[in-house]
Amino acid sequence: MHEYIQRAALKDRSLPERHSRIDSCRRLMLMDLIKSLEYGILPPLDMPNIRNVAIIAHVDHGKTTLADALLKQSDTFRDADLEGTTILDSNDLERERGITILSKNCAVVYGDTKINIVDTPGHADFGGEVERIMNLVDGVLLLVDAKEGAMPQTRFVLKKAIEAGHRIILVINKVDKSDARPDWVLNQIFDLFGELGASDAQTDFPVVYACAKQGKAGMDENLENMVDIRPLFDTILREVAEPKNDPTGPLQVSVANVSYDVYKGKMGIGRVVRGVLKPGNVAWITRDGSVHSAKVTNVLSFSGLGKIEVAEASAGDIVAFTGISNLNIGETIADVNTPEALPVIEIEQPTVKMTFGVNTSPFSGKEGTLTTSRNIQERLEREVQNDVALLVERGAGEGAFVVSGRGELHLSILIERMRREGYELQVSRPQVILREEDGVKTEPFEEVTIECPENASGSVIEKMGKRKAEMKDMKVEGDNVFLTFEIPTRGLIGYRSEFMKDTKGRGILNTLLLGYRPHIGEIDSAPHGSIIAFEAGVSTGYGLMAAQERGQMFIGPAVRVYEGMVVGQNSRAVDLEVNVCREKKLSNMRSKGEGVSEGLETARVLSLEEAVEYLGDDEFLEVTPLSLRIRKAFLKSHERKRTLSEN
């Protein structure tokens, strides 16, 4: 390989041209070597330069788009190798919702340096992913929108990066916006560094301006001066230090993530903190400190979007490995002779819980293939292994499990994934997790930032006030109002869909967990009333026409229903039973114009998040691969009346 490079370089006469020729040949040879051995074992590469960076930001500020640009313009790929956008969002749910749910690893080669890149989620409910990733990297790219500036999740992820002591590069993205204000954003971020207790070295952060969508970056905010993404690559090499891990010491590998491969089985992903990881016998140290003998069968290094099997991985590199079927996040792979555990990753505790159980409706087992409590339990146990921010406990009653997470979206994503896998279950209304601290009952509080049209601000302030929210700030910019509240998490449950109605879909609501504070007492949020099916059957237009006068319907005609199923929302805050299966008695007599002026209104079809938010304390959501049905906990009318009288 070296002889080939030297011969190629001799063709050029001048010294600069020779160096350029050598660099070009090195890149081409490396690319050919990677492609030719894609399915074989790659010998250790002579590439001592490694950088490990994570991309962190608030949701929808362009993290995955920036990762796309870094991939496409690196020396690992040519433009034709990658097509489309948000390449790292390979999960169907991520593409549909336009958000990153799971952290992704990829690696690119720039010059003679391998750069491991980790794309992290931007939503607060998936903060557990961000906390784990901080142990993998040495530096972070803090991505901020050039117009919006620091948002709630920006504060959260920046705090984690500062606590880890990482070098932070500020990337002000979307400078192509007509209303971009990069100078204002820079001042805001600088103040945020001070508020979060950053060191003097961290506060002296480099700034790169970018338009990730166009794949351009530069050291000034002028988009016309930007050509490609290389200024960001150069800043990473200059500012982020090489890993300072000891390759000669006894082996230590942190397990920050786990995944599953169809052919290789369960796969651990982590950083080689010390020593060299090779296939063979190792010590496996679990979270409780117990040491077990295990064997690593394959070691894989990240290359582009995929992984390549290698003979060994040295300290400082981020790798994947297989062979340990019961591996969990937060555990350690160590040397057999000197097993030393790494500190267990501490994750903030869940704040919201829901009860998952076996579907007990009359339609149970008709649409799903995995319906038993054993199926549900095994699936939840697998999820806990992959998501350390999730907690599963046995619930009251047979086949019930209390699942605790970071928020409604965190749990809703789990429910959606389960239904797509063929599971059938029923879930209860989300509830906050209360704690006892020094004899005082406490509950979680959140900071809520809202952007909404000025004409909707009155309604938003009124309803937030009813939910015991305290306004902390209010700004008016143009036609929009920016509001900041502190509110108990209980007050937010069920409010998002109502917020979108009040703002006609133009409002933006973001939250950030502030911690636990003393319980604030009862919250008198407006309860809803449900329209309940009186009997089982098939809904008819005639029955629905009479029912829609009482409220908004959730179903249309020709839909199978059962007694106790919620088919609509009453306009009053009381439950109402109706017969949506009633048929019109036909005769050979009719009056002129009968039925011409009557018509069915369009039913309101609830999404999974809307259905979860709608649930009352006495209601369940029936989840199947084909349907979402809201039902009463007690289907019979006399059972509901008895329960009310007892309470």
Secondary structure, DSSP 8 states (H G I E B T S, - for coil): -HHHHHHHHHT--SHHHHHHHHHHHHHHHHHHHHHHTTTS-B---S--EEEEEEEEESTTSSHHHHHHHHHHTSSS--GGG--SS-TT--SHHHHHHTS--S-EEEEEEETTEEEEEEE---SGGGHHHHHHHTTT-SEEEEEEETTTBS-HHHHHHHHHHHHTT-EEEEEEE-TTSTT--HHHHHHHHHHHHHHTT--HHHHS--EEEEEGGGTEEESSS-GGG--SSHHHHHHHHHHS-----BSSS--EEEEEEEEEETTTEEEEEEEEEESEE-SEEEEEE-TTS-EEEEEE-EEEEEEBTEEEEES-EETT-EEEEE--TT--TT-EEE-SSS-------------EEEEEE---STTTTSS-SB-SHHHHHHHHHHHHHH-TT-EEEE-SSTTEEEEEESSHHHHHHHHHHHHHTTB-EEE---EE--EEETTEEEEEEEEEEEEEEGGGHHHHHHHHHHTT-EEEEEEEETTEEEEEEEEEHHHHTTTHHHHHHHTTT--EEEEEEEEEEE----------EEEEESSSEE--HHHHHHHGGGEEES--SS-EE-TTEEEEEESSSS-EEE-TT------S---TTTTTS----------HHHHHHH--TTEEEEE-SS-EEEEESS-SHHHHHHHHHH-
